[in-house]
Amino acid sequence: MADNPTLAQWQLAQELRQLRGERKFGDVVKAMRTAPSSLSRWETPGDGGAVPGPAAIERLLSLYGASEELDRLLALRKQAREPDRWQPYELERSYRSYANIEAQATSVEMYQSQLIPGLAQTEAYARAVIEATMRPDSDLDREVQVRLTRQEVLTKTAPPEVWMIVAEAALRQRIGGGGLMAEQLDHLVELAALPNVTLQVLPYSAGAHAALTLASFSILRVDHHGLVTVYLQGPSSHMFMSSAENVEHYAGTFNRLRASALDDGKPTLKLLRGIADEHRQHKD
């Protein structure tokens, strides 16, 4: 059984697609007397998906000769429609899905070219970033609290393995003043000491690298659900990419970034401390 509504919807969609097997999509649409878009959304995990009603699930399973799965899939459907911990925060749908998957992830690999990753931000840094970029109708305190709550995943029981690659430019961008940035980089040094966190810096000296045209991406894995997805975050849009081709592409990109970045440990920590000292000399 899934652990939260997002994972329940992903699991339900994947299982419905697997149960269809080799049956032609059009034949199932015709037999169900439903719109092609409905069946497509029922089989799509994530933001483009939809949760079918109980009657639709029962008819699909009867068509597939899998009625013995009805109680289990109806339980998944019920869980997929339950409220989650993020409901009071009124998050945009894809961000809410990301937070739910992140909370149950086995591993998270992330690259950031312009900002410190959200999981590693201090409250002051997060507040400065959100205040500078949020929409006029956003609630600053609420958005900061969401970010801080997400960070609990790093120190929970059985935390995910988290691998962060941060471009040097993100470390030097003086957000909120020199003192704030020095504290932020000191915090990165502390996080790097956690047994489940690996931190690398991609230095300017790396030159041309595999993610030159990318601002940021994350690869999330939830092993006990067989879920692997890539999350892309842009200035005005967010999206999941879960096809085998896309996952393979971004996993390969991340592996090449690992090779281009400074080794975790002394080289990365030395650069972090050096840049932090530079920021301290420019306190505002």
ZAVOBA-391453 format. One record per residue: z, y, x of N, C-alpha, C, CB in turn. Coordinates in steps of 0.2 Angstrom, whole numbers, padded with zeros to 4 digits, always signed. Glycine has a CB too. Layout:
N
ZYXZYXZYXZYX ...
***
This chain:
284
+0000-0006+0004+0000+0000+0000+0000+0006+0004+0006+0000-0005 -0003+0011+0002-0004+0018+0006+0003+0021+0006-0009+0022+0003 +0003+0026+0011+0010+0030+0012+0010+0036+0008+0011+0030+0019 +0004+0039+0006+0004+0046+0003-0002+0046-0001+0005+0052+0008 -0003+0051-0006-0008+0052-0010-0015+0052-0007-0008+0058-0014 -0016+0055-0001-0022+0056+0003-0024+0049+0005-0022+0061+0008 -0020+0045+0008-0021+0039+0011-0023+0034+0005-0016+0036+0015 -0019+0035+0000-0021+0030-0006-0028+0031-0009-0015+0032-0012 -0030+0038-0009-0037+0039-0011-0042+0036-0006-0038+0046-0012 -0041+0037+0000-0045+0034+0005-0045+0027+0005-0043+0036+0012 -0040+0023+0004-0040+0016+0003-0043+0014-0003-0033+0014+0004 -0042+0017-0009-0045+0015-0015-0053+0016-0014-0042+0019-0021 -0055+0021-0012-0062+0022-0011-0065+0017-0006-0064+0029-0008 -0062+0016-0001-0065+0011+0004-0065+0004+0001-0061+0011+0010 -0060+0002-0003-0060-0005-0006-0065-0005-0011-0053-0006-0009 -0066+0000-0015-0071+0000-0021-0078-0001-0017-0071+0006-0025 -0079+0002-0012-0086+0001-0008-0086-0006-0006-0086+0007-0003 -0081-0008-0003-0081-0015+0000-0082-0020-0005-0075-0017+0004 -0079-0019-0011-0080-0024-0017-0087-0024-0020-0075-0023-0022 -0090-0018-0019-0097-0018-0022-0102-0022-0017-0100-0011-0022 -0100-0023-0011-0104-0027-0007-0111-0026-0006-0103-0035-0009 -0115-0031-0007-0123-0030-0006-0126-0028-0013-0126-0037-0004 -0122-0027-0018-0125-0025-0025-0128-0018-0024-0120-0025-0030 -0134-0017-0027-0137-0011-0026-0134-0005-0030-0145-0011-0029 -0133+0001-0027-0130+0006-0030-0133+0008-0037-0131+0013-0026 -0139+0008-0038-0142+0009-0044-0141+0004-0050-0150+0010-0044 -0140-0002-0048-0139-0007-0052-0132-0007-0055-0139-0014-0049 -0127-0005-0051-0120-0004-0053-0120+0003-0058-0115-0003-0047 -0123+0008-0056-0123+0014-0060-0126+0012-0067-0128+0019-0057 -0131+0008-0067-0134+0006-0074-0129+0002-0078-0141+0002-0073 -0126-0003-0074-0121-0007-0078-0115-0004-0080-0119-0013-0073 -0113+0001-0077-0107+0005-0078-0109+0011-0083-0104+0008-0072 -0115+0012-0084-0117+0018-0089-0114+0024-0087-0116+0016-0096 -0114+0026-0080-0111+0032-0078-0116+0035-0073-0104+0030-0073 -0114+0041-0071-0118+0046-0067-0118+0043-0060-0116+0053-0068 -0124+0043-0056-0124+0041-0049-0118+0045-0045-0130+0042-0046 -0118+0052-0047-0113+0056-0043-0106+0053-0044-0113+0063-0045 -0104+0050-0050-0097+0048-0051-0096+0042-0047-0097+0046-0059 -0101+0037-0047-0099+0031-0042-0099+0033-0035-0105+0026-0044 -0103+0038-0033-0103+0040-0026-0097+0043-0024-0109+0045-0025 -0094+0047-0029-0087+0050-0027-0082+0045-0027-0086+0056-0032 -0082+0040-0032-0077+0035-0032-0077+0031-0025-0078+0030-0038 -0082+0031-0022-0083+0027-0016-0082+0031-0010-0089+0023-0016 -0081+0038-0011-0081+0042-0005-0073+0044-0003-0085+0049-0006 -0071+0042+0003-0064+0044+0004-0064+0052+0006-0062+0040+0010 -0058+0055+0005-0058+0062+0007-0060+0067+0002-0062+0063+0014 -0062+0073+0005-0063+0079+0001-0068+0078-0004-0064+0085+0005 -0074+0074-0003-0079+0073-0007-0078+0068-0012-0085+0072-0003 -0072+0065-0012-0071+0059-0017-0067+0061-0023-0067+0054-0013 -0067+0056-0028-0063+0057-0034-0060+0051-0036-0068+0060-0040 -0055+0051-0039-0051+0045-0041-0053+0043-0048-0043+0047-0042 -0056+0037-0049-0058+0035-0056-0053+0033-0060-0063+0028-0055 -0054+0033-0067-0049+0032-0072-0048+0024-0072-0051+0034-0079 -0042+0022-0075-0040+0015-0076-0046+0011-0079-0034+0015-0080 -0049+0014-0084-0054+0010-0087-0060+0009-0083-0057+0013-0094 -0062+0014-0079-0068+0013-0074-0066+0008-0069-0069+0020-0071 -0060+0008-0066-0058+0003-0061-0058-0004-0064-0051+0004-0059 -0056-0005-0070-0056-0011-0074-0063-0014-0075-0052-0011-0080 -0068-0010-0077-0075-0012-0078-0078-0013-0071-0078-0006-0081 -0077-0009-0066-0080-0011-0059-0077-0018-0057-0078-0005-0054 -0071-0019-0057-0068-0025-0055-0071-0031-0059-0061-0025-0055 -0072-0030-0065-0075-0036-0069-0082-0037-0067-0075-0034-0077 -0086-0031-0066-0093-0032-0064-0093-0035-0057-0096-0025-0063 -0088-0034-0053-0088-0037-0046-0085-0044-0046-0085-0032-0041 -0083-0046-0051-0079-0053-0051-0073-0053-0047-0084-0058-0048 -0069-0047-0048-0063-0046-0044-0057-0044-0048-0064-0041-0038 -0057-0046-0054-0052-0044-0059-0045-0045-0056-0053-0047-0065 -0044-0050-0052-0037-0051-0049-0035-0046-0045-0038-0058-0045 -0039-0041-0043-0037-0035-0039-0034-0029-0043-0042-0033-0034 -0035-0030-0050-0034-0024-0054-0027-0021-0054-0035-0026-0062 -0022-0025-0054-0015-0022-0053-0014-0018-0047-0010-0027-0054 -0016-0021-0041-0016-0018-0035-0019-0011-0035-0018-0022-0029 -0026-0011-0037-0030-0005-0037-0027+0000-0042-0037-0007-0038 -0025-0002-0047-0022+0003-0052-0015+0006-0049-0020-0001-0059 -0012+0002-0045-0006+0005-0042-0008+0010-0036-0002-0001-0038 -0014+0009-0033-0016+0013-0028-0019+0020-0032-0022+0010-0024 -0022+0019-0037-0024+0025-0041-0018+0029-0043-0028+0022-0047 -0013+0026-0045-0007+0030-0047-0004+0034-0042-0002+0025-0050 -0004+0030-0036-0001+0034-0030-0006+0040-0028+0000+0029-0024 -0012+0039-0028-0017+0044-0026-0017+0050-0031-0024+0041-0027 -0014+0050-0036-0013+0055-0041-0006+0058-0041-0015+0053-0048 -0002+0056-0037+0005+0058-0037+0005+0065-0033+0010+0053-0034 +0010+0069-0034+0011+0075-0030+0013+0073-0023+0016+0080-0033 +0012+0077-0018+0014+0076-0011+0019+0081-0009+0008+0075-0006 +0021+0081-0003+0026+0086+0000+0023+0093+0000+0029+0084+0007 +0016+0093+0001+0013+0100+0002+0011+0103-0005+0007+0099+0006 +0012+0100-0010+0010+0103-0017+0013+0110-0018+0013+0099-0022 +0020+0111-0016+0022+0118-0017+0019+0124-0013+0030+0118-0016 +0016+0122-0007+0013+0126-0003+0006+0129-0005+0012+0124+0004 +0003+0125-0010-0004+0127-0013-0009+0127-0007-0004+0134-0016 -0009+0122-0003-0014+0122+0002-0021+0120+0000-0012+0116+0007 -0026+0123+0004-0033+0121+0002-0034+0114+0003-0038+0125+0007 -0038+0111-0001-0039+0104-0001-0039+0100+0005-0044+0102-0006 -0044+0102+0009-0046+0098+0016-0040+0099+0020-0052+0101+0019 -0036+0105+0021-0031+0106+0025-0025+0101+0023-0028+0113+0025 -0024+0101+0016-0019+0096+0013-0020+0089+0015-0019+0097+0006 -0027+0087+0015-0028+0080+0017-0027+0079+0024-0036+0079+0015 -0029+0084+0028-0027+0084+0035-0020+0083+0037-0030+0090+0039 -0016+0087+0033-0008+0086+0035-0006+0080+0032-0005+0092+0031 -0008+0077+0027-0006+0070+0025-0008+0065+0029-0009+0069+0018 -0014+0065+0032-0016+0060+0037-0013+0061+0043-0024+0060+0038 -0012+0067+0046-0008+0068+0052-0001+0065+0052-0008+0076+0053 +0002+0066+0046+0009+0064+0045+0010+0056+0046+0012+0066+0038 +0004+0052+0044+0005+0045+0045+0001+0042+0051+0003+0042+0038 -0002+0047+0055-0007+0045+0060-0003+0040+0065-0010+0051+0063 -0007+0036+0068-0005+0032+0074-0007+0036+0080-0008+0025+0074 -0012+0039+0080-0014+0043+0086-0018+0049+0084-0018+0039+0091 -0017+0055+0087-0021+0061+0086-0023+0063+0093-0016+0066+0083 -0030+0064+0093-0033+0067+0099-0036+0074+0097-0038+0063+0102 -0034+0079+0100-0037+0086+0098-0039+0090+0104-0032+0090+0094 -0044+0094+0103-0047+0099+0108-0047+0106+0105-0054+0097+0110 -0044+0111+0108-0044+0117+0106-0047+0122+0112-0037+0120+0104 -0052+0126+0110-0055+0130+0115-0052+0138+0115-0062+0131+0114 -0049+0140+0109-0047+0147+0108-0040+0148+0107-0051+0150+0103 -0037+0143+0104-0030+0143+0102-0026+0138+0104-0029+0144+0094 -0019+0139+0104-0015+0133+0106-0015+0129+0099-0007+0136+0107 -0015+0122+0100-0015+0118+0094-0009+0119+0090-0015+0110+0096 -0010+0118+0083-0005+0120+0078+0001+0116+0079-0008+0118+0071 +0001+0109+0081+0007+0105+0082+0011+0108+0088+0004+0098+0084 +0008+0112+0093+0011+0114+0099+0013+0122+0098+0007+0113+0105 +0012+0125+0093+0013+0132+0092+0021+0134+0091+0009+0135+0087 +0023+0139+0095+0030+0141+0093+0029+0145+0086+0033+0146+0099 +0035+0146+0083+0035+0150+0077+0032+0157+0078+0042+0151+0074 +0034+0160+0083+0031+0167+0084+0024+0167+0086+0035+0170+0091 +0021+0163+0089+0014+0162+0091+0010+0161+0084+0012+0157+0096 +0013+0156+0080+0010+0154+0074+0010+0160+0069+0014+0148+0071 +0015+0164+0069+0015+0169+0065+0010+0175+0067+0022+0172+0065 +0009+0176+0073+0005+0181+0076-0003+0179+0074+0005+0182+0083 -0004+0172+0075-0011+0170+0074-0012+0170+0066-0012+0163+0076 -0008+0168+0062-0009+0167+0055-0010+0174+0052-0003+0164+0051 -0005+0179+0054-0006+0186+0052-0012+0189+0054+0000+0190+0055 -0015+0188+0059-0021+0191+0062-0027+0188+0058-0022+0190+0069 -0027+0182+0055-0033+0178+0053-0032+0177+0045-0034+0172+0057 -0027+0178+0042-0026+0175+0035-0030+0180+0030-0018+0175+0033 -0031+0177+0024-0034+0181+0019-0029+0186+0016-0037+0176+0014 -0031+0191+0013-0027+0196+0010-0022+0193+0005-0031+0202+0007 -0024+0188+0002-0019+0185-0004-0015+0180-0001-0024+0183-0010 -0015+0178+0005-0011+0173+0008-0004+0175+0009-0014+0171+0015 +0001+0170+0009+0008+0171+0010+0010+0169+0017+0012+0166+0005 +0011+0174+0021+0012+0173+0028+0018+0168+0030+0014+0179+0032 +0024+0169+0026+0029+0165+0028+0028+0158+0026+0035+0167+0024 +0024+0157+0020+0023+0150+0018+0018+0146+0023+0020+0150+0011 +0013+0150+0025+0009+0147+0030+0012+0145+0037+0003+0151+0031 +0016+0149+0039+0020+0148+0045+0025+0142+0044+0024+0154+0047 +0028+0141+0038+0032+0136+0037+0028+0129+0036+0036+0137+0030 +0022+0129+0034+0018+0123+0034+0017+0121+0041+0011+0124+0030 +0015+0125+0045+0014+0124+0052+0020+0121+0056+0011+0130+0056 +0025+0124+0054+0032+0121+0058+0034+0114+0055+0037+0126+0057 +0032+0113+0048+0034+0107+0045+0030+0101+0048+0033+0107+0038 +0023+0103+0049+0019+0098+0052+0021+0096+0059+0012+0101+0052 +0024+0100+0062+0026+0098+0069+0032+0093+0069+0029+0104+0073 +0035+0092+0064+0040+0086+0063+0037+0080+0065+0043+0086+0057 +0031+0079+0065+0028+0072+0066+0029+0070+0074+0020+0072+0064 +0029+0075+0078+0030+0074+0085+0036+0070+0087+0029+0080+0089 +0042+0072+0083+0048+0069+0085+0051+0064+0080+0053+0075+0087 +0047+0062+0075+0050+0058+0070+0051+0051+0073+0045+0057+0064 +0054+0046+0070+0054+0039+0072+0047+0036+0072+0059+0035+0067 +0045+0033+0077+0038+0030+0077+0033+0035+0077+0037+0025+0072 +0033+0040+0081+0028+0046+0081+0022+0044+0083+0031+0052+0085 +0016+0047+0082+0010+0046+0084+0009+0047+0092+0004+0050+0080 +0004+0044+0095+0002+0046+0102-0002+0052+0101-0001+0040+0105 +0000+0058+0104-0004+0064+0103-0007+0066+0110+0000+0069+0100 -0013+0067+0110-0017+0069+0116-0020+0076+0115-0022+0064+0119 -0018+0081+0118-0021+0088+0117-0024+0090+0124-0015+0093+0116 -0030+0092+0123-0034+0096+0128-0035+0103+0126-0041+0092+0129 -0033+0108+0130-0033+0115+0128-0037+0118+0133-0025+0118+0127 -0041+0122+0131-0045+0126+0136-0041+0132+0139-0052+0129+0133 -0042+0133+0146-0039+0139+0149-0039+0145+0145-0041+0139+0156 -0045+0147+0142-0045+0153+0138-0040+0154+0133-0052+0153+0135 -0038+0148+0130-0033+0149+0125-0026+0150+0128-0032+0142+0121 -0025+0148+0134-0018+0150+0137-0018+0157+0139-0017+0145+0143 -0024+0160+0141-0024+0167+0144-0025+0172+0138-0030+0168+0149 -0027+0170+0132-0028+0175+0127-0021+0178+0125-0031+0172+0121 -0020+0184+0126-0013+0187+0125-0012+0189+0118-0012+0193+0130 -0010+0184+0114-0008+0184+0107-0001+0186+0106-0010+0178+0103 +0001+0192+0103+0007+0194+0102+0011+0197+0108+0011+0188+0099 +0007+0198+0113+0011+0201+0119+0012+0196+0125+0017+0205+0117 +0014+0198+0131+0015+0194+0136+0021+0190+0136+0016+0198+0142 +0027+0193+0133+0033+0189+0132+0032+0183+0127+0038+0193+0130 +0028+0184+0122+0027+0179+0117+0023+0173+0120+0024+0182+0111 +0018+0175+0124+0014+0170+0127+0017+0166+0132+0007+0173+0130 +0022+0169+0136+0026+0166+0141+0030+0161+0138+0030+0171+0145 +0033+0163+0132+0037+0158+0128+0033+0152+0126+0041+0161+0123 +0027+0154+0123+0023+0148+0121+0021+0143+0126+0016+0152+0118 +0019+0146+0132+0017+0141+0137+0023+0137+0140+0014+0145+0143 +0029+0140+0140+0035+0137+0142+0036+0131+0137+0041+0141+0142 +0035+0132+0130+0035+0127+0125+0030+0121+0126+0034+0130+0118 +0024+0123+0129+0019+0118+0130+0022+0113+0136+0013+0121+0132 +0025+0116+0141+0028+0112+0146+0033+0108+0143+0031+0117+0152 +0037+0110+0139+0043+0106+0136+0040+0100+0132+0047+0110+0131 +0034+0102+0128+0031+0096+0124+0028+0091+0128+0026+0099+0119 +0025+0093+0134+0022+0088+0138+0027+0083+0141+0019+0092+0144 +0033+0084+0141+0038+0080+0143+0040+0074+0138+0045+0083+0145 +0037+0075+0132+0039+0070+0127+0035+0064+0128+0037+0073+0120 +0038+0058+0127+0034+0052+0129+0028+0050+0125+0039+0046+0129 +0027+0053+0120+0021+0052+0115+0016+0057+0116+0023+0051+0108 +0017+0062+0120+0012+0068+0121+0009+0068+0128+0016+0075+0119 +0003+0069+0128-0001+0070+0134-0005+0076+0133-0006+0064+0135 -0004+0081+0138-0007+0087+0138-0011+0088+0144-0002+0093+0137 -0017+0090+0143-0022+0092+0148-0025+0099+0147-0028+0087+0149 -0026+0103+0153-0029+0109+0152-0036+0109+0155-0025+0115+0156 -0041+0111+0151-0048+0112+0153-0049+0118+0157-0053+0111+0147 -0049+0118+0163-0049+0125+0167-0056+0128+0167-0047+0124+0174 -0056+0135+0168-0062+0138+0169-0067+0135+0174-0061+0145+0171 -0064+0132+0180-0067+0129+0185-0071+0123+0183-0063+0127+0191 -0070+0120+0177-0074+0114+0175-0081+0116+0173-0070+0112+0168 -0082+0122+0173-0089+0124+0172-0092+0122+0165-0094+0122+0177 -0098+0119+0165-0102+0117+0159-0098+0110+0157-0109+0115+0160 -0096+0109+0151-0093+0103+0149-0095+0101+0142-0085+0104+0149 -0093+0095+0140-0095+0092+0134-0094+0095+0127-0092+0085+0133 -0090+0100+0127-0088+0104+0121-0090+0111+0121-0081+0103+0119 -0095+0113+0125-0096+0120+0126-0098+0123+0119-0102+0121+0130 -0101+0120+0114-0103+0123+0108-0098+0122+0102-0109+0120+0106 -0092+0119+0104-0087+0117+0099-0081+0121+0100-0085+0110+0099 -0078+0124+0094-0071+0128+0095-0066+0123+0095-0071+0132+0089 -0066+0118+0090-0060+0113+0090-0062+0107+0086-0054+0117+0087 -0059+0102+0087-0059+0096+0083-0053+0091+0084-0066+0092+0084 -0052+0087+0080-0047+0082+0080-0049+0075+0078-0040+0084+0076 -0047+0070+0081-0048+0063+0079-0042+0060+0077-0052+0059+0085 -0041+0058+0071-0035+0055+0068-0036+0047+0067-0033+0059+0062 -0031+0043+0069-0032+0036+0068-0025+0034+0064-0033+0032+0074 -0026+0030+0059-0021+0027+0055-0022+0020+0055-0020+0030+0048 -0019+0016+0060-0021+0009+0062-0020+0005+0056-0018+0007+0068 -0014+0005+0053-0012+0001+0047-0017+0001+0041-0005+0001+0046 -0021+0007+0041-0026+0007+0036-0033+0007+0038-0025+0014+0032 -0034+0006+0045-0040+0005+0047-0044+0012+0047-0044+0000+0044 -0041+0017+0047-0044+0024+0045-0045+0027+0052-0040+0028+0040 -0051+0030+0053-0052+0034+0059-0057+0040+0056-0056+0030+0065 -0055+0046+0057-0059+0051+0055-0059+0057+0060-0056+0054+0048 -0064+0061+0060-0064+0067+0064-0063+0073+0059-0071+0068+0068 -0059+0078+0061-0058+0084+0057-0061+0090+0061-0051+0085+0055 -0065+0094+0058-0068+0100+0061-0065+0106+0057-0076+0100+0061 -0063+0111+0061-0060+0117+0058-0064+0123+0061-0053+0117+0060 -0067+0126+0056-0070+0133+0058-0067+0139+0055-0078+0132+0056 -0070+0145+0056-0067+0151+0054-0067+0151+0046-0071+0157+0056 -0071+0148+0043-0071+0148+0035-0072+0141+0032-0077+0153+0033 -0072+0136+0036-0073+0129+0033-0070+0124+0037-0081+0128+0032 -0068+0119+0033-0065+0113+0036-0068+0107+0034-0057+0113+0035 -0069+0102+0038-0073+0096+0035-0071+0089+0039-0080+0096+0035 -0071+0084+0035-0070+0077+0038-0076+0074+0040-0065+0073+0034 -0077+0070+0045-0083+0066+0047-0080+0059+0048-0087+0070+0052 -0082+0054+0044-0079+0048+0045-0084+0042+0046-0075+0046+0039 -0090+0044+0047-0095+0039+0048-0094+0036+0055-0103+0041+0047 -0096+0030+0056-0096+0027+0063-0099+0031+0068-0098+0019+0063 -0105+0033+0067-0109+0037+0071-0105+0044+0073-0116+0039+0068 -0102+0047+0069-0099+0053+0070-0093+0052+0074-0097+0057+0064 -0089+0047+0072-0083+0045+0076-0084+0044+0083-0079+0040+0072 -0090+0040+0084-0092+0038+0091-0094+0044+0095-0097+0032+0090 -0097+0048+0092-0100+0054+0095-0094+0058+0098-0104+0058+0091 -0089+0060+0093-0083+0064+0095-0078+0061+0100-0080+0067+0089 -0078+0054+0099-0073+0050+0103-0076+0051+0111-0073+0043+0101 -0083+0050+0111-0086+0051+0117-0086+0058+0120-0094+0049+0117 -0086+0063+0116-0085+0070+0118-0078+0070+0121-0087+0075+0113 -0073+0068+0118-0066+0069+0120-0065+0065+0126-0062+0066+0114 -0068+0059+0127-0067+0056+0133-0070+0059+0139-0070+0049+0133 -0076+0063+0138-0079+0067+0144-0075+0073+0145-0086+0069+0142 -0072+0076+0140-0067+0081+0141-0061+0079+0145-0065+0084+0134 -0058+0073+0144-0053+0071+0148-0055+0071+0155-0051+0064+0145 -0061+0068+0157-0063+0068+0164-0064+0075+0167-0069+0064+0164 -0066+0080+0163-0067+0086+0165-0060+0090+0166-0072+0090+0161 -0055+0089+0162-0049+0093+0162-0045+0091+0168-0045+0091+0156 -0040+0095+0169-0035+0094+0174-0031+0087+0172-0030+0100+0176 -0029+0084+0177-0024+0078+0176-0018+0080+0172-0023+0074+0182 -0016+0076+0167-0009+0078+0165-0004+0077+0170-0008+0073+0158 +0001+0080+0169+0006+0080+0175+0006+0086+0179+0006+0074+0179 +0007+0086+0186+0008+0091+0190+0002+0096+0190+0008+0089+0197 -0005+0094+0190-0010+0100+0190-0010+0104+0183-0017+0096+0190 -0009+0101+0178-0009+0104+0171-0002+0109+0171-0009+0100+0165 +0003+0106+0173+0010+0109+0172+0010+0115+0177+0016+0105+0174 +0007+0114+0183+0007+0120+0188+0003+0126+0185+0003+0118+0195 -0003+0124+0182-0007+0130+0179-0003+0133+0173-0014+0127+0177 +0000+0129+0169+0003+0132+0163+0009+0137+0166+0006+0126+0159 +0013+0135+0171+0018+0139+0173+0016+0145+0177+0023+0135+0178 +0010+0144+0180+0007+0150+0183+0005+0155+0179+0001+0148+0188 +0001+0153+0173-0001+0158+0168+0005+0161+0164-0006+0154+0163 +0010+0157+0163+0016+0159+0160+0019+0165+0164+0021+0154+0158 +0019+0164+0170+0022+0169+0175+0018+0176+0174+0023+0167+0182 +0011+0175+0174+0007+0181+0173+0008+0184+0167+0000+0179+0174 +0009+0181+0161+0011+0184+0155+0017+0188+0155+0011+0179+0149 +0022+0185+0159+0029+0188+0159+0029+0195+0163+0034+0183+0163 +0024+0195+0167+0023+0202+0171+0020+0207+0167+0019+0201+0177 +0018+0205+0161+0014+0210+0156+0018+0210+0149+0007+0208+0155 +0024+0210+0149+0028+0210+0143+0027+0217+0140+0036+0209+0144 +0026+0216+0133+0024+0222+0129+0031+0225+0126+0019+0221+0124 
***
